[in-house]
């Protein structure tokens, strides 16, 4: 299969692309999100996996013009080009952030309430994807990804805790009761690979949550502290957002179950960071 990975040099893409090549796919990468995907990038493509985006919400808030260009306009243009070139399957990497805060595990048919700049961008892009006609699409609402990659992202909850533990021996927790969802990078890559080979009728025009574990921030800090020997400093809340998601649909329809744990992610990152 001819696969185009937009954002293929990033945190997830730099792990996924070599795996796709090993699977026998012909893979091309476009990663200049200050430019535009053109017909020359989409011609002959069977499936497009769209991973690109400005992922740090603080950066999305601070650099509003850049956020709009990357997290809104670039996706619109990619969809137009994919449609023009008759790409068969458009796979979009959304986020669990679109749900916003929730007291229970959010499901795909639930309401969307994410109001941060990052979440708002993902919600907007989902609205574009779901209006596509004549091209199959799949939306992936992934939990926060953790684990080693050639291109690390250090603003993610678990990754930041491990880096702080390694560099300072101290993990700072603001609040702690807030829930967060996690998935190992190897599992999310395995899921994208599955979408390319699963029966089309199971994935077409479907949205899937992909999650390994839902855990409170303080419990995540305790896990990191136990493995690394770091101490925990608890401080008042600075962010009340709390969310968890259900992976039941993904398991029921696609039979997908995670094979890697948060413990594995912590150990491997602590050894290598």
Secondary structure, 3 states (H helix, E strand, C coil): CEEEEECCCCCCHHHHHHHHHHCCCEEEEECCCCCCCCHHHHCCCCEEEECCCCCCHHHHHHCHHHHHHHHHHHHHHHHHHHHHCCCCEEEEEEEHHHHCCCCCCECCCCCCCCCCHHHHHHHHHHHHHCCCCCCEEEEEEECEEECCCCCCCCCCHHHHHHHHHHHCCEEEEECCCCEEEEEEHHHHHHHHHHHHHCCHHHHCCEEEEECCEEEEHHHHHHHHHHHHCCEEEEECCCCCCCCCECCHHHHHHHCCCCCCCHHHHHHHHHHHC
